[in-house]
Amino acid sequence: MGSFSIWHWLIVLLIVVMVFGTKKLKNMGGDLGGAVKGFKDGMKEGGQSTADDKDAPAGQVSHAQAADKATIDVEAKQKS
């Protein structure tokens, strides 16, 4: 009584397919897979750039930061 049998899950799957349709479910699955792949690639790139930052001594700009001229890093100060 506490768990669903295979027949319950098959009925739920049939209802979901009838509501959304197979084409829309296929597109959502592809979008989800692309998002996961993009997340993994971003995590790999993030891990590599932090390794470069650790090698640079404090107060010096690493090669990765120097190569990116579009980024401006400033320190905000409050008026008293």
Residue pairs with C-beta under 8 A, 6 or more apart in sequence:
16 25
17 25
20 28
49 64
52 62
52 63
52 64
53 62
53 64
53 65
55 62
56 62
65 71
65 73
